[in-house]
C-alpha cells in the first residue's frame, strides 16, 4: 500500500551531542490510495481482468515509528501500523457461484470480490550496527495480522493465507582489511500464493493466461559468501569487488513470491564496480 498523502500528527525528538538523534518518535496518518485501484492486475481462472466487477481499494492508515540509537552506531527502529481498508480485494474461488458454463458472461466473475472492511495491524522491528570494529549485523522482524470486519466466508480463508511472520538477519565479519565473510538468514511463515500470468497475447481480444494456487510452507534459508575488495580506486574504476557465494546453503525446498520452486543450492560469483 502506497500512501497518497501523509500527515504528521505528533513528533518528539531528544538530541545528544552529535549529528544523529538519540530518540525519534513520530505518529503519521496516511490517506491510502491502494496499489490495486482497478484490479487489472487481478485475473480470474478464465484469464480475464477481474476489475470489471470490483471496486477500488481505499482507506486510512496510521504509523507510529520510534527510532533510537542504543550504543555506538547500533540503531533500533520500531514501526507499528494500523490500516482500515475499504473494499479489500479477496479471492472467493472456494465460494464462487458463477463457475459453470451456465453462468455465461458472468462465469468466474465472483472469483474475486470486495470485502466491505478489513483491519490490518503490522509491527516491524529493525536492529543494525557494529558489535565490534570488524563485526556488524542486521536483524529485521515483521508481523502482520488481517481481520475481516464483515461476514464474508472469503474474509476468513483469504486473510489466513497471508504470511504472518518474517525474519531476516545477517552478519558481516572482516577477516582481513579487504576480505569480508557474509552470512544471511531468512524465515517466512506459511502462505498461500495465487498467481496469474499472461502466456499468449497473439490475439489481443482473447489473451490466454495461466492461473494457479499454491501452498507455500514455512521455510528457513541461508546464504553464505566471501567478498574481496579488489581496489577502492583505479583510474575510472571505483569500489571493485568480487564475491563468491552459496545461496540456499542447506538446499531448502520452498517457493518464490510468484509460486515457482526456488532454486536449489547454488554456487556462484559476482564482480561489481562503479565508474
N, C-alpha and C positions, 0 to 999 in steps of 0.2 A: 504494500500500500504506500503510495507516494502522497505526501501532504500537498494540497494546493495552496494553503496558507498557514502560517504558524504565528500564534500569539503567545508571547512570554507572559505568564500570569504572575510569577514571582521569581526573584533572583537573589541569591545570597552568596557572597564570596568573602573568604577570610585570607589575608595575604601574610606571608612571611617574607623576609628579605630574599630577593631573587626574582627571576623573571616569571616563574610559574606560580599559580595559586595553590595553596596547600589544600583548600577545600572549595568546592564549587557546587552549588545546589541550584537547580532550576526546574520549574514546572512549566510545561508548554501545552497549549491546546491547539490541536491540528484539525482544521476543516478538511475532511477527507474527500479527495477526488480519486476514487479507487482505480486499480490497474485494469479492471475489466469493464469499461464504460458501456460497451455494446456487445460484449461476449463473442465477438467474431473469432476470438482465439479458442472458444469452446465449441467442440463438434460432437454431434451425436453419432451413433454407430453407422448411420446412413452416410456419414461424411458431409453433412450439411451444417453450416454455422447455426448455432442454437440461438443467436442473438435476436432472431425474428420473434421469438416467444418470450424473451426475457427483458426485465427492466435493468437499468444500470445500477451497480452497487454505489452506495453513498453512505456517509455517516460522520461521526465525530470521534476524535481520539485525544487522549491525554498521556503525556510522558512526564515522569518525574525522574530526573537524572542527577546523580551525585558523582562528582569526581574528587578524589583525594589522593595526594601524594603521601605514601606511607613512610618510606625512607629512601634516601638516595634518589635514583630515578624510577623506583618501583611505584606504579600508579594503579589505583583501584578505581574502576568505573562501574556504577550500578545504574541500571535503567529499568524502571517499572513502567509498563504501558497498559492502558485500558482503551479499547475501541468498542464503540457501539455502531454496528454495521447494519444498515437497512438494505433489504432486497439482496441478501447474500446469495450468490450463485452456488448451487449444490447439485451433486449428482443424484438423480432419482431413479436410476435404472432398475433397482430392485422393486420399485413400487409403481413403475410406469403402467398406464392404462392403454396407451396407444402404441402397442408393439407389433401387432399382427398386420397383415396386408389389408384387412378390412378397415383399418384406420385411414386409408387413403393418404391424402396430402398431410394429414396430422401425424402420420407414422413417425415415431421417435421424438415427437415434439415435446414430450414431457420427460425426456431422459435428463434434461437439465431444468431445474426450477429455481424460483426465488424463495428463499426463506425470509419471512417477514422481518425478523430482527435477530441478530446474533451478537453476543458479547464475547470479546476476545481479551484475555489477560496474558501478559507476557513479562518475563523477567530475563534480563541479560546481565551477566557479570563478566567483566574483563579485568585481568590482573597481569601486569607485564613489567619487566625491568631486569636489572642485573642482580644476581645473587653474589657475584664476585667479579673481579676485573675481567676474567676470561669466560664466565658462565652467565648466560642470560636465558630468560624463559618467557613464555606467554601461556595464559590459561583463559579459556572462554567457556562459559556455561550459558545455555539458552533454554528457557522453558516457556511453553505456551499452552493455553487451555481455551477451548471454544465451548460456549454454552448457548444452545438454541433457546430463545425465549418463546417460541411458538410450540405447536403440537405436531408439526410435520414429521412423519417417520424418518424421512431422509435427513432430518436435522440431527438424529442420533447416529446413524451409520456414517454419514459423510464427515461429520466433525470428529468422530472417533478414529477416522482413517488418517488423521494428521499426526506426524511425529511430535511427541510432547517434549522430549529432551534431546539436546545435542551438546556435545562436549568436543572442544579442540584444545590441544596442548602441544607445546614444543620446547625443546632445549637447543641451545647453540653453545658449543664449547670450543674455544680456540686452543687447539693442540699446540700450534705454533703461531707465530705472528701473522702468517698469511694462510694458515690452514685451519678450517673450522669443521667440526663434526656436527651434523644436524639430525635431530630426531623429531618426528611429528606424529601425533596421535589424533584420531577422530573417532567419535562414537555417535551413533544416531539410533533413536528408538524405532520400533517397527512402524511402518506406514503403508498405506495402500496408494498405488500410483495409477492414475488414469491418463492415458496419453493418446492423442490423435495426431496423425502425420499424413501430409499430402504425399501420395506416391505416384499419381499420374494426373497432370493437368493439360494433357494434349487437347482435350475437349473442354474449353472454358465454361461451357454451360453445364457440364456434368463431370466435375473433378472427382477423382477417386481417392479416398482416404482409408488408412488403416486405423483401427481403434482397438485399444487393449486395456485391460485392467490387471494389475499385478500386485501381489502382496510382497512387500519387501521386509524381511525380518530385521530385528535389531542387529547391528554389526559393530565390530571394532576394526580399525585399520591403522597400520603403522607404516611410515615411510622413513628410510634411513639414507643419509647422504654425506658425502665429504666434499667440501668446497675449497678450492685452491685459488687464491688471488694471484694472477699472473703478473699484473702490473697496475699501478694506480694511474699512471700517465706515461704514454709512449707515443710521441708525435700526436696525431689526431685521436688516437685510441685512449680511452679512459676506462678505468674500473673493469679491466678484462678479467674474467673469472671462468674457470672450468669446474663443473660439478659432476661427480659420479654418484648415482643414486640407485636405490632399490625401492620400488613402490609396491605397496601391498605386501609387506615383508613376510607375513605369515599366511599368505595365499587365502585370504578370507573370501567367502562367497557372498556377494551382495549385488544390488543393482544401483545404477546411477540415477540421477534425478529424472531421467526420461523413461526409466523402466527397463533399460537394457542391462545385461550382465556386465558388471565391472570387469576391468582387465585383471588377469591373474598376476602373480608375482612378476614384476617387470624390472629388468636391469637396463640402465641407460646412462647417457652422458649428455650434458648441455654445455655450450660455450656462449658466454654473454659478454657484451662490452657496449660502451657508449662512444659516440663520435662527436 
